[in-house]
């Protein structure tokens, strides 16, 4: 009993001690808050009444409640902005790199950005520039770097949570940087960046201990306001104790000395603060890479023009994210509406929203069975992909993966891996992509691209029991199409001096009209009215009222080519002539070409020049010829029909060589030319007779040299047939000092194989059986004479068949002029037998033989030949082929 009473007493004693301790703690904390937090006592009295009298006032004496509110009490704790970015630059970079930074990511910093430069720098630029006293632009910029930190602390030390030092050749993804910094406590002593210890040659020379490092300055250095407050007052001391010429190393040493912390030891920082070691070529090529996508800071962008390119790419990624968010919201809205209807029979479908067919389409969840074919003809086949592409939609079922498809699959794989590794840190594992084994792909026009991929991955577990194992994963994916958007461009073409908008509209009208009536002027229209109307709808869609008006105007549905208003042409021609003199004064002719490195032309002297255009600009046909009388006769007849009869502004320059096999062929050519002169007074022709053996490059260079510098040249072979529409496309697609036009021409197969005739009945009949597009042919080109000189002209040392056109194309690509390529249905290379001289160089002869093989017959016709050839079938059935 005594023992029980004793325990009871001890228990009660402990209870009273605990209660007294709690009360004492509350009183002490209240007293401390009164002393430390300004305004807390007033707030306490406002809510609970005064405690100074030791008792509560009676209800009769109680004062009426005051109007004091909590939010009206002023505290001495100002709200800080998130980030101040200090860009270290120099006077020579203010008008290029600094401007580029400010016009791209600099405007979106979650705080403020300042550009720190030397005392003598140009301050007239529209930038927030800080010219540091006693600082010059000498390298290494150690003094500039330390004084920048001091300036940031003295002027903004209590206004920002974070401070960042960066170079003028860095790109920051400010949205990701803000998200990153808001997850970190700025009240801690932090020094964030990509940790470095120097390159291998510098080990032991940077005066760093084994456990010391520094934050690499290139990708950027981030400090909390606590860290900056510790080092800024000691900047003078740090500047007097420098051990190396590397300013980022010395900043790290200063932080270690006065803040007592190193740079963040984290492998992840190499990915977040990404440094590309390619130097000047960094970020100038492919941007679709996992390094670019997961980085916050990208360094270096030495060529400031590529900063705008990178910024546009990042904006494109934001647009894609916004589109995806929009699709998800539409799907959620549809789900909610369906649930309301199922449970409560409530229909909230707005007539302008859900009844819209396109919005309904966007609201469907991802599925490979969205599209429901009505019959077997509507079935969409899948393409099989592995190392190559197998497709039933092509004549050649097996072919190399096309660039667009390969890029699309790379994007899909990257997005899948980002989704898989989204929570990798929490799970203590990461999964890397190694290869895709095979897959299926198709495009559903209404919904998007569908993929079924078999991926080979590597599973890496780094928490707990570590392991690395290969795994396979099947992914069923759909990249949904977004809503269709149209933009109306209101421009009036034919004004003489065109901007890009005018050029686009004018070009589109003519190209469309040319497709609709590709057989006329001079040829009959198609008789099938329904087919013609269907062609209209296919080419211009239901929204182009212009052609609908044409149909009303011509009830018989026979279309005519859209003609440019004659008065507009005359006004355009007049304005062009007025600008010609101004052009010569304001934009002198091209200087001699400047070759950099491997013939790279990098001048931008024409970038700001306005575009000039006239509907009837004269075209100079430059045609090399040696023999081939009947072919030239056909060419001249085509020239007569298209140019002379219609009075087209053209000029023919004929470079005529003596044919060793037929020395009398020249007289035949002269007779044809003279006959045409007698028949047409508007026939402008110049015949040049060079000496020596025929060489296409030499001939074209010689003919072009006899044309004016501002002449629009059409360098063409005598085997070509052309239409009026093709001449319009030449005028529209060739821009002086800006653009060179390499049309993709249609090349005929051997008519004896296709038609069982010696010549095609229609040289402009385009089909898989009649010919093929010469995607890798560059012999036909349209450009101005001054631009031909600018890029270096033809290589006259090349003799024999081929190579001179490829050489000119390479020069055009390496120049700062735009190379424009497009399939032109009005340009046809008429079939002729190709003779490959045995004396050609090995490369030239190989190219010649390949070209010769392509001209025989199409794959479809060849398959029919083999299918109908009994001897071939018997050959395939022979026993010696079994097992192969």
C-alpha positions in Angstrom: 0.0 0.0 0.0 2.8 2.4 0.9 4.5 1.6 -2.4 1.3 2.4 -4.3 0.8 5.7 -2.5 4.4 6.6 -3.2 4.0 6.0 -6.9 0.7 7.9 -7.0 2.4 10.9 -5.3 5.4 10.7 -7.6 3.1 10.6 -10.6 1.1 13.7 -9.4 4.3 15.5 -8.7 5.6 14.9 -12.2 2.3 16.1 -13.6 2.4 19.4 -11.8 6.0 20.0 -12.8 5.1 19.4 -16.4 2.1 21.8 -16.2 4.1 24.6 -14.5 6.8 24.1 -17.2 4.3 24.5 -20.0 2.8 27.7 -18.5 6.3 29.1 -17.9 7.3 28.4 -21.5 4.2 30.1 -22.9 4.9 33.2 -20.8 8.5 33.3 -21.8 7.8 32.9 -25.5 5.2 35.7 -25.4 7.6 38.0 -23.6 10.4 37.2 -26.2 8.0 37.9 -29.1 7.1 41.3 -27.6 10.8 42.1 -27.5 11.8 40.8 -30.9 8.8 41.2 -33.2 7.7 44.8 -33.7 4.0 45.3 -33.4 3.3 41.9 -31.8 2.3 43.3 -28.5 -0.3 45.6 -30.2 -1.6 42.7 -32.2 -1.9 40.6 -29.0 -3.8 43.4 -27.1 -6.0 43.9 -30.1 -7.1 40.3 -30.2 -7.2 39.4 -26.4 -7.2 42.7 -24.5 -4.6 44.4 -22.3 -3.0 42.2 -19.6 -1.1 45.0 -17.8 -3.7 45.6 -15.1 -3.6 42.0 -14.0 -7.4 41.5 -14.4 -10.0 41.8 -17.2 -12.0 45.0 -17.3 -15.7 44.8 -16.4 -18.2 44.7 -19.2 -19.4 48.2 -18.3 -16.0 49.7 -18.5 -14.9 47.7 -21.6 -13.8 49.9 -24.5 -15.5 49.5 -27.9 -13.6 47.4 -30.4 -11.1 49.3 -32.4 -10.8 49.2 -36.2 -7.3 48.0 -36.1 -6.7 45.0 -38.5 -3.8 42.6 -38.8 -3.0 43.5 -42.4 -2.6 47.2 -41.5 0.2 46.5 -39.1 3.6 47.4 -40.7 6.4 45.0 -40.3 10.0 45.7 -41.1 10.4 42.5 -43.2 10.2 43.7 -46.8 9.2 41.2 -49.5 12.1 40.3 -51.7 12.1 39.6 -55.4 13.4 36.2 -56.5 16.5 36.7 -58.7 19.0 39.3 -59.8 21.1 38.2 -62.8 24.4 40.0 -63.4 25.7 39.6 -67.0 29.4 40.1 -67.3 30.2 41.6 -70.8 32.5 44.0 -72.6 32.0 47.0 -74.8 32.5 45.1 -78.1 29.8 42.7 -77.2 27.1 45.2 -76.0 25.5 45.7 -79.5 25.5 42.0 -80.4 25.6 39.4 -77.6 24.2 41.6 -74.9 21.4 42.9 -77.1 20.6 39.3 -78.1 20.5 38.2 -74.4 18.2 41.1 -73.5 15.8 40.5 -76.4 15.5 36.8 -75.8 15.6 35.3 -72.3 16.6 38.5 -70.5 13.1 39.9 -70.6 11.7 36.9 -68.8 14.0 36.8 -65.7 11.9 36.4 -62.5 13.4 39.6 -61.1 15.9 41.8 -62.8 18.9 41.6 -65.2 21.9 44.0 -65.3 24.8 44.1 -67.8 28.2 44.9 -66.2 30.9 46.3 -68.4 33.9 48.6 -68.3 34.0 52.3 -67.3 34.5 53.5 -70.8 31.7 51.5 -72.5 29.0 52.8 -74.7 26.0 53.5 -72.5 23.6 54.7 -75.2 22.2 51.3 -76.0 18.7 50.4 -74.7 20.0 48.1 -72.0 20.2 48.2 -68.2 24.0 48.8 -68.2 26.2 49.3 -65.2 29.6 50.8 -66.0 31.9 49.7 -63.2 34.4 52.5 -62.1 38.1 51.7 -62.5 37.3 48.6 -64.5 38.4 47.9 -68.1 37.7 45.1 -70.6 41.0 43.3 -70.2 41.1 39.6 -69.9 40.9 37.8 -67.5 38.0 39.8 -66.0 38.8 39.2 -62.3 38.3 42.7 -61.1 35.1 43.1 -63.1 33.7 39.9 -61.7 34.4 40.7 -58.0 33.3 44.3 -58.2 30.1 43.2 -59.9 29.3 41.0 -56.9 30.1 43.9 -54.6 27.8 46.3 -56.6 25.0 43.8 -56.5 25.3 43.4 -52.7 25.6 47.1 -51.9 22.6 48.2 -54.1 20.4 45.1 -54.1 21.5 42.9 -51.3 18.3 43.3 -49.3 16.0 43.2 -52.3 16.6 39.8 -53.8 16.7 36.2 -52.5 19.1 34.9 -55.1 22.0 36.4 -57.1 23.4 35.0 -60.3 26.7 35.7 -62.1 26.6 34.8 -65.8 28.5 35.4 -69.1 27.0 37.1 -72.2 27.1 33.9 -74.2 24.8 31.9 -72.0 21.1 31.0 -72.5 18.9 30.6 -69.4 15.5 28.9 -69.4 14.0 31.3 -67.0 10.8 29.3 -66.3 12.7 26.2 -65.3 15.2 28.4 -63.3 12.4 30.0 -61.3 10.8 26.6 -60.6 14.2 25.3 -59.4 15.0 28.3 -57.1 11.6 28.4 -55.5 12.2 24.8 -54.2 15.4 25.9 -52.4 15.7 27.8 -49.2 17.4 31.1 -49.9 18.0 31.7 -46.2 20.7 29.0 -46.2 24.3 29.5 -47.0 24.3 28.1 -50.6 26.7 28.3 -53.6 25.2 26.6 -56.6 26.7 25.7 -60.0 28.5 23.0 -61.9 31.4 22.0 -59.7 34.8 21.9 -61.3 38.4 21.3 -60.4 40.1 22.3 -63.7 41.2 20.4 -66.7 43.7 17.6 -66.4 46.6 19.8 -67.4 45.7 22.2 -64.5 45.7 19.6 -61.7 47.9 20.9 -58.9 48.2 24.4 -60.4 45.0 25.9 -59.1 46.0 25.8 -55.4 42.9 23.7 -54.5 42.9 21.2 -51.7 41.7 17.7 -52.4 38.2 18.5 -51.0 37.9 22.0 -52.6 36.3 23.0 -55.9 34.8 26.0 -57.6 31.6 26.7 -59.6 32.3 27.0 -63.3 31.6 30.5 -64.5 30.4 29.7 -68.0 27.0 28.1 -67.3 26.4 30.5 -64.4 27.0 30.8 -60.7 24.1 31.2 -58.2 24.4 32.5 -54.6 21.9 32.9 -51.9 21.6 36.4 -50.4 23.2 34.9 -47.2 26.3 33.8 -49.1 26.7 37.1 -51.0 26.4 39.0 -47.7 29.4 37.1 -46.4 31.8 37.5 -49.4 30.8 41.0 -50.7 32.4 42.9 -47.8 35.6 40.9 -48.3 36.0 41.5 -52.1 39.0 43.7 -51.6 40.8 41.0 -49.6 40.0 38.4 -52.2 41.3 40.6 -55.0 44.6 41.0 -53.1 45.0 37.3 -52.7 44.7 35.8 -56.2 46.4 32.6 -57.1 45.3 32.0 -60.7 44.1 34.0 -63.7 40.7 32.2 -63.6 38.1 34.4 -62.1 35.6 31.6 -61.4 38.3 29.7 -59.5 39.0 32.8 -57.4 35.3 33.4 -56.7 35.1 29.8 -55.5 38.1 30.3 -53.3 36.7 33.5 -51.8 33.3 31.8 -51.1 35.2 28.9 -49.4 37.2 31.2 -47.3 34.5 33.6 -46.1 31.3 31.7 -46.4 32.9 28.3 -45.6 31.1 26.3 -48.3 32.2 24.7 -51.6 30.3 24.6 -54.9 27.4 22.1 -54.9 28.9 18.6 -55.2 26.1 17.1 -57.4 26.3 15.2 -60.6 22.9 16.5 -61.5 24.3 20.0 -61.8 26.3 18.9 -64.9 22.9 18.4 -66.6 21.2 21.5 -65.2 24.0 23.9 -65.8 25.1 22.4 -69.1 28.4 23.3 -70.8 29.0 22.2 -74.4 32.7 21.7 -75.1 32.3 22.3 -78.9 33.4 25.9 -78.6 32.2 28.2 -81.4 30.1 25.5 -83.0 28.1 24.8 -79.8 24.3 24.8 -80.3 24.7 25.7 -84.0 23.4 22.3 -85.3 20.8 19.9 -84.0 18.9 21.2 -80.9 16.7 18.2 -80.4 18.8 16.4 -77.7 18.2 15.3 -74.2 21.0 17.6 -73.0 19.3 20.7 -74.4 15.8 19.6 -73.2 16.7 19.0 -69.5 19.1 21.9 -69.0 18.4 25.2 -67.3 21.5 26.9 -68.4 23.1 26.4 -71.9 26.7 27.6 -72.5 28.3 28.8 -74.8 26.5 30.5 -77.7 29.5 32.3 -79.2 27.6 33.4 -82.3 24.8 35.6 -81.1 22.5 35.0 -84.0 22.1 31.4 -82.8 20.8 32.7 -79.5 17.7 33.9 -81.3 17.5 30.4 -83.0 17.7 28.7 -79.6 15.1 31.0 -78.1 12.7 30.3 -80.9 13.2 26.6 -80.4 12.5 26.9 -76.6 9.4 29.0 -77.4 8.3 26.1 -79.7 8.7 23.7 -76.8 6.5 26.0 -74.7 3.9 26.1 -77.5 3.9 22.3 -77.6 3.4 22.1 -73.8 0.6 24.6 -74.0 -1.1 22.6 -76.8 -0.8 19.4 -74.7 -2.3 21.2 -71.7 -5.2 22.4 -73.9 -5.8 18.9 -75.1 -5.9 17.6 -71.5 -8.3 20.3 -70.5 -10.6 19.5 -73.4 -10.6 15.8 -72.4 -11.4 16.6 -68.8 -14.3 18.8 -69.9 -15.7 16.0 -72.0 -15.3 13.5 -69.2 -17.2 15.8 -66.8 -20.0 16.3 -69.3 -20.3 12.6 -69.9 -20.5 11.9 -66.1 -23.1 14.6 -65.6 -25.2 13.1 -68.3 -24.8 9.6 -67.1 -25.6 10.3 -63.4 -28.0 13.3 -63.5 -29.1 13.5 -67.2 -27.7 17.0 -67.3 -26.6 18.3 -70.7 -24.4 21.4 -70.4 -23.1 21.1 -74.0 -22.8 24.6 -75.3 -23.8 24.8 -79.0 -20.7 26.8 -79.8 -18.4 24.4 -78.0 -19.1 20.7 -77.9 -21.2 20.6 -81.2 -18.1 21.8 -83.0 -16.8 18.7 -84.7 -13.2 19.7 -84.4 -13.4 20.3 -80.7 -15.1 17.0 -80.3 -12.2 15.4 -82.1 -9.7 17.0 -79.8 -11.6 15.8 -76.7 -11.1 12.1 -77.4 -8.7 10.3 -75.1 -5.5 8.9 -76.8 -6.4 5.6 -78.5 -5.2 3.6 -81.4 -8.8 2.7 -82.3 -10.2 6.2 -82.6 -10.6 6.0 -86.3 -13.4 3.6 -87.4 -13.1 2.6 -91.0 -16.4 2.1 -92.8 -15.0 -0.5 -95.2 -11.7 -2.1 -96.1 -10.7 0.6 -98.6 -10.6 3.0 -95.7 -8.2 0.9 -93.7 -5.0 2.7 -92.9 -2.0 0.3 -93.1 0.9 0.3 -90.6 4.5 0.9 -91.7 7.0 -1.4 -90.1 10.3 0.2 -88.9 13.5 -1.3 -87.8 16.8 -0.3 -89.3 14.8 0.3 -92.5 11.3 1.2 -93.3 8.8 -1.3 -94.9 5.7 0.3 -96.4 3.0 -1.0 -98.7 2.3 2.6 -99.8 5.5 2.8 -101.8 6.6 1.0 -105.0 9.8 0.1 -103.2 8.6 -1.7 -100.0 11.9 -1.5 -98.3 13.8 1.8 -98.0 15.8 4.0 -95.7 14.1 5.8 -92.9 13.1 9.2 -94.1 14.5 12.2 -92.2 11.1 13.5 -91.0 10.0 10.1 -89.7 13.4 9.5 -88.0 13.2 12.9 -86.3 9.6 12.2 -85.2 10.5 8.9 -83.7 13.5 10.4 -81.9 11.1 13.0 -80.4 8.7 10.3 -79.3 11.4 8.2 -77.6 12.8 11.3 -75.8 9.4 12.2 -74.5 8.7 8.7 -73.4 12.0 8.6 -71.5 11.3 11.9 -69.9 7.9 10.6 -68.7 9.5 7.4 -67.4 12.2 9.2 -65.4 9.9 11.9 -64.1 10.0 10.4 -60.6 13.3 8.6 -60.9 14.9 10.5 -58.0 12.1 9.6 -55.6 12.4 5.9 -56.6 16.2 5.8 -56.6 16.5 4.5 -60.1 17.0 5.8 -63.6 16.1 4.2 -66.9 18.2 5.0 -70.0 17.3 4.5 -73.6 19.6 2.2 -75.6 17.9 1.4 -78.8 14.6 0.6 -80.4 14.3 -2.9 -81.8 11.3 -2.5 -84.1 8.1 -0.6 -84.3 5.0 0.3 -86.3 3.8 3.7 -87.5 0.9 5.2 -89.3 -0.8 8.6 -89.7 -4.5 9.0 -89.1 -5.4 12.3 -90.8 -8.2 13.1 -88.3 -6.4 12.3 -85.1 -2.6 12.1 -85.4 0.4 9.8 -85.6 0.2 6.4 -84.1 3.3 4.4 -82.9 3.9 1.0 -81.4 7.5 0.7 -80.3 9.6 -2.1 -78.8 12.3 -0.3 -76.8 15.5 -1.7 -75.4 16.2 0.1 -72.1 18.8 0.0 -69.3 17.5 -0.1 -65.7 19.9 1.4 -63.2 19.2 1.3 -59.5 21.5 3.4 -57.4 19.6 3.3 -54.0 19.6 0.3 -51.8 20.8 -2.8 -53.7 22.5 -1.4 -56.8 21.9 -3.1 -60.1 22.1 -2.5 -63.9 20.0 -4.7 -66.1 18.7 -4.5 -69.7 14.9 -4.4 -70.1 12.4 -4.3 -72.9 9.3 -2.2 -73.0 6.4 -2.0 -75.4 5.0 1.5 -75.8 1.7 2.3 -77.5 1.7 6.0 -78.3 -0.3 8.6 -80.2 0.8 12.1 -81.0 -2.5 13.9 -81.4 -3.0 16.6 -84.0 -4.1 20.0 -82.6 -6.9 22.0 -84.0 -6.7 23.4 -87.6 -5.7 27.0 -87.8 -6.0 29.3 -90.8 -4.5 32.7 -91.3 -5.8 35.3 -93.8 -3.1 37.3 -95.5 -4.3 40.6 -96.9 -1.7 41.7 -99.4 -2.0 43.2 -102.8 0.5 41.6 -105.2 1.9 43.3 -108.2 3.0 46.6 -106.5 6.5 46.3 -107.9 8.3 46.3 -104.6 7.2 43.3 -102.7 7.6 42.2 -99.1 7.6 38.6 -98.1 3.9 38.7 -97.6 3.2 40.0 -101.1 5.6 37.4 -102.6 3.9 34.6 -100.8 0.4 35.5 -101.8 1.4 36.3 -105.4 3.4 33.1 -105.7 0.6 31.0 -104.2 -2.0 32.4 -106.6 0.1 31.8 -109.7 1.2 28.3 -108.6 -2.3 27.3 -107.8 -3.6 28.7 -111.1 -0.8 27.0 -112.9 -1.7 23.6 -111.4 -5.4 24.0 -112.2 -4.7 24.9 -115.9 -1.3 23.2 -116.5 -2.1 22.5 -120.1 -3.1 25.9 -121.4 -2.2 28.7 -122.7 -2.3 27.1 -126.2 -3.6 23.6 -125.1 -7.1 22.4 -124.7 -8.8 22.2 -121.3 -9.9 18.9 -119.9 -13.4 17.8 -121.0 -14.3 16.1 -117.8 -16.1 18.8 -115.9 -16.5 16.8 -112.7 -12.8 15.9 -112.6 -12.0 19.6 -113.1 -14.3 20.7 -110.3 -12.8 18.1 -108.0 -9.3 19.3 -108.8 -10.4 22.8 -107.8 -11.7 21.6 -104.5 -8.6 19.6 -103.8 -6.2 22.4 -104.6 -7.8 25.5 -103.1 -10.2 24.0 -100.5 -13.7 25.2 -99.9 -12.5 28.5 -98.5 -11.1 30.1 -101.6 -14.0 32.1 -102.9 -12.0 33.4 -105.9 -12.2 30.2 -107.8 -15.8 29.7 -106.7 -16.6 33.0 -108.5 -14.7 31.7 -111.5 -17.0 28.7 -111.6 -20.1 31.0 -111.5 -18.7 33.2 -114.2 -18.0 30.2 -116.4 -21.0 27.9 -116.1 -19.5 25.3 -118.4 -16.8 24.8 -115.7 -13.9 25.3 -118.1 -11.3 27.0 -116.2 -8.9 29.7 -117.4 -5.6 30.7 -116.0 -5.8 33.6 -113.5 -4.2 36.5 -115.3 -2.6 39.4 -113.5 -4.4 42.6 -114.1 -2.7 44.5 -117.1 -3.0 47.8 -115.4 -1.3 46.4 -112.3 1.5 45.0 -114.5 2.1 48.4 -116.1 2.2 50.2 -112.8 4.5 47.5 -111.4 6.9 47.8 -114.4 6.9 51.6 -114.0 7.6 51.5 -110.3 10.4 48.9 -110.9 12.1 51.2 -113.4 11.9 54.1 -110.9 13.5 51.9 -108.2 16.2 50.7 -110.5 18.3 53.8 -110.3 17.7 54.0 -106.6 18.8 50.4 -106.3 22.1 51.0 -108.1 22.9 53.9 -105.9 21.8 52.3 -102.6 22.9 48.7 -103.3 26.0 48.5 -105.4 26.8 45.3 -107.3 28.3 42.3 -105.5 31.9 42.5 -104.4 34.2 39.7 -105.4 33.4 36.5 -103.5 35.2 36.0 -100.2 36.0 32.5 -99.3 36.4 31.5 -95.7 37.7 28.1 -94.5 36.5 25.5 -97.0 34.9 28.1 -99.5 32.3 29.1 -96.9 30.9 32.5 -97.8 29.7 34.3 -94.7 29.0 37.9 -95.8 25.7 39.4 -94.9 25.9 42.4 -97.1 22.5 41.8 -98.7 20.5 41.0 -95.6 18.7 44.3 -95.4 18.1 44.8 -99.1 14.4 45.1 -100.2 12.9 42.6 -102.6 12.2 43.8 -106.2 9.9 42.0 -108.5 8.1 42.7 -111.8 5.6 40.3 -113.4 7.2 40.7 -116.9 10.9 40.6 -116.0 13.0 39.5 -118.9 14.5 35.9 -118.6 17.7 35.0 -120.3 17.7 31.4 -121.6 21.3 30.2 -121.6 21.5 27.0 -123.6 24.7 25.0 -124.4 24.5 23.0 -127.7 26.7 20.6 -129.7 25.0 18.8 -132.5 21.6 17.2 -131.7 19.8 19.1 -134.4 16.4 17.4 -134.1 16.4 17.9 -130.3 17.2 21.6 -130.8 14.4 21.9 -133.4 11.9 20.5 -130.8 13.3 23.0 -128.2 12.9 25.9 -130.5 9.4 24.9 -131.4 8.6 24.8 -127.7 10.3 28.2 -127.3 8.2 29.6 -130.1 4.9 28.4 -128.6 5.5 29.5 -125.0 7.6 32.7 -125.6 7.3 34.2 -129.0 3.6 33.6 -129.8 2.6 35.0 -126.4 5.2 37.8 -126.6 7.0 36.8 -123.3 9.9 39.0 -122.3 12.7 36.5 -123.0 16.2 36.5 -124.5 17.9 33.4 -125.9 21.7 33.0 -125.5 22.9 30.0 -127.5 26.4 28.6 -126.9 27.1 26.6 -130.0 30.0 24.1 -130.3 31.1 22.2 -133.3 30.0 18.6 -133.2 33.0 16.4 -134.1 30.7 13.7 -135.5 28.7 16.2 -137.7 30.7 19.4 -138.6 27.8 20.6 -140.7 25.3 20.7 -137.8 26.1 24.4 -137.1 24.6 25.4 -140.5 21.4 23.6 -139.6 21.1 25.5 -136.3 21.8 28.9 -138.0 19.1 28.2 -140.6 16.6 27.5 -137.8 17.5 30.6 -135.9 17.3 32.8 -139.1 13.9 31.4 -140.0 12.6 32.2 -136.5 14.1 35.8 -136.8 12.3 36.3 -140.1 9.0 35.1 -138.6 9.1 37.0 -135.3 10.5 40.5 -134.8 10.5 40.0 -131.0 12.9 37.1 -131.2 16.0 38.2 -129.3 18.9 35.8 -129.8 22.6 35.7 -129.4 24.8 32.9 -130.7 28.2 32.4 -129.2 30.7 30.0 -130.9 33.5 29.1 -128.5 36.5 27.1 -129.5 37.6 23.7 -128.2 35.7 20.6 -127.1 32.2 20.8 -125.6 32.1 21.4 -121.8 28.8 22.2 -120.2 30.3 24.2 -117.3 32.5 26.2 -119.6 29.6 26.9 -122.0 27.2 28.1 -119.3 29.9 30.3 -117.7 30.7 31.8 -121.2 27.0 32.4 -122.0 26.3 34.0 -118.6 29.3 36.3 -119.0 27.6 37.9 -122.0 24.5 38.9 -120.1 24.0 42.1 -118.0 24.8 41.8 -114.3 21.2 42.3 -113.3 19.9 39.7 -115.8 17.7 36.9 -114.6 19.4 33.8 -116.0 17.7 30.5 -116.7 20.5 28.0 -117.3 18.8 25.1 -119.1 19.6 22.2 -121.4 18.2 21.7 -124.9 16.4 18.5 -123.7 14.0 20.4 -121.5 10.4 21.3 -122.3 8.8 24.1 -120.4 5.4 26.0 -120.0 4.3 29.5 -119.4 3.6 28.7 -115.7 7.2 27.5 -115.2 8.5 30.9 -116.4 6.2 32.6 -113.9 7.6 30.4 -111.1 11.2 31.2 -112.2 10.4 35.0 -111.8 8.7 34.4 -108.5 11.2 32.0 -107.0 14.4 33.8 -107.9 15.2 36.9 -105.8 18.2 39.0 -106.5 20.8 39.1 -103.8 18.5 36.8 -101.8 17.5 33.5 -103.4 18.6 31.0 -106.0 16.0 28.6 -107.6 17.0 25.0 -108.3 13.8 23.5 -109.7 13.1 19.8 -109.3 12.3 18.7 -112.8 10.3 15.7 -114.0 12.3 13.3 -116.1 10.7 10.9 -118.6 11.3 7.2 -118.8 12.2 5.5 -122.1 8.9 5.9 -124.2 9.6 2.7 -126.0 9.2 0.8 -122.7 6.2 2.9 -121.5 4.2 3.6 -124.6 5.9 1.3 -127.2 6.6 4.5 -129.1 9.7 6.5 -130.0 8.4 9.6 -128.2 6.0 10.4 -125.4 2.6 11.6 -126.6 2.5 14.2 -123.8 5.7 15.5 -122.3 3.8 17.0 -119.3 2.0 13.9 -118.3 3.2 13.2 -114.7 2.7 9.7 -113.3 4.7 6.9 -111.7 4.8 5.0 -115.0 5.8 7.9 -117.3 8.8 9.3 -115.3 10.3 10.3 -112.0 11.3 13.5 -110.2 15.0 14.3 -110.3 15.4 15.1 -106.6 19.2 14.9 -106.9 19.5 16.8 -110.2 20.9 20.3 -110.0 21.6 21.0 -113.7 18.7 23.4 -114.2 19.0 26.6 -112.2 17.6 30.1 -112.2 19.6 33.0 -110.7 20.8 36.5 -111.4 24.1 37.0 -113.1 25.5 39.1 -110.2 24.6 36.2 -107.8 26.3 33.7 -110.1 29.5 35.8 -109.8 29.0 36.2 -106.1 29.0 32.4 -105.4 32.0 31.8 -107.6 30.4 30.6 -110.9 31.0 27.3 -112.6 34.2 25.4 -112.2 35.6 25.5 -115.8 38.2 22.9 -115.0 35.5 20.2 -115.0 35.2 18.5 -118.3 33.0 15.7 -119.6 29.7 14.6 -118.2 28.4 15.9 -114.9 29.8 17.3 -111.6 29.7 20.9 -112.7 26.1 21.3 -111.5 26.8 19.6 -108.1 29.8 21.9 -107.6 27.6 25.0 -108.3 24.9 23.8 -105.9 27.5 23.3 -103.2 28.7 26.8 -103.7 25.2 28.2 -103.4 24.5 26.2 -100.2 27.7 27.5 -98.6 26.9 31.1 -99.5 24.6 33.4 -97.5 22.0 33.2 -100.3 18.9 31.1 -99.8 18.6 27.9 -102.0 15.0 27.2 -102.9 14.0 23.8 -104.3 10.5 22.8 -105.5 9.0 20.3 -107.8 7.9 22.1 -111.0 5.3 20.3 -113.1 6.0 22.7 -116.0 9.6 21.5 -116.5 10.1 18.1 -118.1 13.4 16.5 -119.1 12.6 14.7 -122.4 14.0 11.3 -122.7 17.2 10.7 -124.6 19.7 8.0 -124.6 22.6 8.6 -122.2 26.1 7.8 -123.5 28.8 7.4 -120.9 32.3 7.9 -122.2 34.8 5.3 -121.0 37.3 8.0 -120.7 35.4 9.8 -117.8 36.8 9.9 -114.3 35.6 7.0 -112.1 33.2 9.2 -110.1 31.8 10.9 -113.2 31.3 7.6 -115.0 29.5 6.1 -112.0 27.2 9.1 -111.8 26.5 8.8 -115.5 25.7 5.1 -115.4 23.4 5.6 -112.4 21.6 8.3 -114.3 21.3 6.1 -117.4 19.8 3.2 -115.3 17.2 5.5 -113.9 15.9 6.5 -117.3 14.9 3.0 -118.6 11.6 2.3 -116.9 9.7 2.7 -113.7 9.5 0.1 -110.9 5.8 -0.6 -111.5 6.2 -1.2 -115.3 9.3 -3.3 -114.6 7.4 -5.5 -112.2 4.7 -6.0 -114.8 7.4 -7.0 -117.3 8.8 -9.6 -115.0 5.4 -10.9 -114.0 4.5 -11.5 -117.6 7.9 -13.0 -118.5 7.5 -16.8 -118.5 11.3 -17.3 -118.9 11.9 -15.2 -115.7 9.2 -17.3 -113.9 10.9 -20.5 -115.0 14.2 -19.2 -113.8 12.9 -18.4 -110.4 11.4 -21.9 -110.2 14.7 -23.7 -110.8 15.9 -26.0 -108.0 19.3 -24.3 -107.6 17.5 -21.3 -106.1 15.8 -23.3 -103.3 17.0 -22.4 -99.9 18.3 -19.0 -100.9 
